[in-house]
Amino acid sequence: MLLALLLQAAAVPAVPVATVPGQPPATFVVEPVGMAIAGFDSDGDGRTSRAELDAGVRRSFASVDTTRAGTLGYIAFADWAERWLGDRNALPSPFEVDGDGDNRITLAELQAAFARIFTRLDTDSDGFVSHKELLTIRAMAGRTMGPPGKRKR
């Protein structure tokens, strides 16, 4: 039976992928904070409301504030960023979130930072951030990846 399946798969001709002349390749990009906001969608409707955002930020803060001190130092914030944004250095930075500059981040400061980001991402101003609003399309026309000045010709 396995041989029959392999022969059948081999008999299917490959369909060439149509290309559009002059169409540059594109890359879809989502900011790490956008992925976190999408993850805060608790009802699974594919969009995040402000209430879901507030609950998600509260839950994420509590997951790192294990001593229940109510504040995170910058190292604990880096732990939070690694867990919820995927990388310790992902934005927003602790310097951006720490509104009063006391080297401690409170839940209110984190919620305020996320509220600003939510407003920026809610491009249609409907009070929800959808997956579509989180995507950024970057054209790669004529660009190569790698350090400048080291391009192959």
Contacts in CASP RR format, 6 or more apart in sequence:
PFRMAT RR
TARGET T0000
AUTHOR 0000-0000-0000
METHOD contacts of the structure
MODEL  1
MLLALLLQAAAVPAVPVATVPGQPPATFVVEPVGMAIAGFDSDGDGRTSR
AELDAGVRRSFASVDTTRAGTLGYIAFADWAERWLGDRNALPSPFEVDGD
GDNRITLAELQAAFARIFTRLDTDSDGFVSHKELLTIRAMAGRTMGPPGK
RKR
24 139 0 8 1.000
24 140 0 8 1.000
24 141 0 8 1.000
24 142 0 8 1.000
25 139 0 8 1.000
25 140 0 8 1.000
25 141 0 8 1.000
26 137 0 8 1.000
26 138 0 8 1.000
26 139 0 8 1.000
26 140 0 8 1.000
27 137 0 8 1.000
27 138 0 8 1.000
27 140 0 8 1.000
28 135 0 8 1.000
28 136 0 8 1.000
28 137 0 8 1.000
28 138 0 8 1.000
29 135 0 8 1.000
29 136 0 8 1.000
29 137 0 8 1.000
29 138 0 8 1.000
30 38 0 8 1.000
30 134 0 8 1.000
30 135 0 8 1.000
30 136 0 8 1.000
31 91 0 8 1.000
31 134 0 8 1.000
31 136 0 8 1.000
32 85 0 8 1.000
32 86 0 8 1.000
32 87 0 8 1.000
32 90 0 8 1.000
32 91 0 8 1.000
33 85 0 8 1.000
33 90 0 8 1.000
33 91 0 8 1.000
33 92 0 8 1.000
33 114 0 8 1.000
33 117 0 8 1.000
34 117 0 8 1.000
34 121 0 8 1.000
34 129 0 8 1.000
34 134 0 8 1.000
35 85 0 8 1.000
35 86 0 8 1.000
35 134 0 8 1.000
36 60 0 8 1.000
36 84 0 8 1.000
36 85 0 8 1.000
37 48 0 8 1.000
37 53 0 8 1.000
37 114 0 8 1.000
37 117 0 8 1.000
37 118 0 8 1.000
37 121 0 8 1.000
37 129 0 8 1.000
37 134 0 8 1.000
38 46 0 8 1.000
38 48 0 8 1.000
38 129 0 8 1.000
38 131 0 8 1.000
38 134 0 8 1.000
39 48 0 8 1.000
40 48 0 8 1.000
40 52 0 8 1.000
40 53 0 8 1.000
40 55 0 8 1.000
40 56 0 8 1.000
40 57 0 8 1.000
41 47 0 8 1.000
41 48 0 8 1.000
41 52 0 8 1.000
42 52 0 8 1.000
42 55 0 8 1.000
42 56 0 8 1.000
43 52 0 8 1.000
46 130 0 8 1.000
46 131 0 8 1.000
47 128 0 8 1.000
47 129 0 8 1.000
47 130 0 8 1.000
47 131 0 8 1.000
48 118 0 8 1.000
48 128 0 8 1.000
48 129 0 8 1.000
49 127 0 8 1.000
49 128 0 8 1.000
50 115 0 8 1.000
50 118 0 8 1.000
50 127 0 8 1.000
53 114 0 8 1.000
53 115 0 8 1.000
53 118 0 8 1.000
53 129 0 8 1.000
54 111 0 8 1.000
57 107 0 8 1.000
57 110 0 8 1.000
57 111 0 8 1.000
57 114 0 8 1.000
58 107 0 8 1.000
58 111 0 8 1.000
60 80 0 8 1.000
60 83 0 8 1.000
60 84 0 8 1.000
61 72 0 8 1.000
61 80 0 8 1.000
61 107 0 8 1.000
61 110 0 8 1.000
63 80 0 8 1.000
63 83 0 8 1.000
64 72 0 8 1.000
64 76 0 8 1.000
64 77 0 8 1.000
64 79 0 8 1.000
64 80 0 8 1.000
64 83 0 8 1.000
65 71 0 8 1.000
65 72 0 8 1.000
65 76 0 8 1.000
65 107 0 8 1.000
70 106 0 8 1.000
70 107 0 8 1.000
71 104 0 8 1.000
71 105 0 8 1.000
71 106 0 8 1.000
72 80 0 8 1.000
72 104 0 8 1.000
72 105 0 8 1.000
73 94 0 8 1.000
73 103 0 8 1.000
73 104 0 8 1.000
73 105 0 8 1.000
74 94 0 8 1.000
74 98 0 8 1.000
74 103 0 8 1.000
74 105 0 8 1.000
77 94 0 8 1.000
77 97 0 8 1.000
77 105 0 8 1.000
78 88 0 8 1.000
78 89 0 8 1.000
78 94 0 8 1.000
79 88 0 8 1.000
81 87 0 8 1.000
81 88 0 8 1.000
81 89 0 8 1.000
81 90 0 8 1.000
82 88 0 8 1.000
85 91 0 8 1.000
92 113 0 8 1.000
92 117 0 8 1.000
94 105 0 8 1.000
96 113 0 8 1.000
97 105 0 8 1.000
97 109 0 8 1.000
97 110 0 8 1.000
97 113 0 8 1.000
98 104 0 8 1.000
98 105 0 8 1.000
98 109 0 8 1.000
99 109 0 8 1.000
99 112 0 8 1.000
100 109 0 8 1.000
118 129 0 8 1.000
121 129 0 8 1.000
121 133 0 8 1.000
121 134 0 8 1.000
122 128 0 8 1.000
122 129 0 8 1.000
122 133 0 8 1.000
123 133 0 8 1.000
124 133 0 8 1.000
144 151 0 8 1.000
144 152 0 8 1.000
END
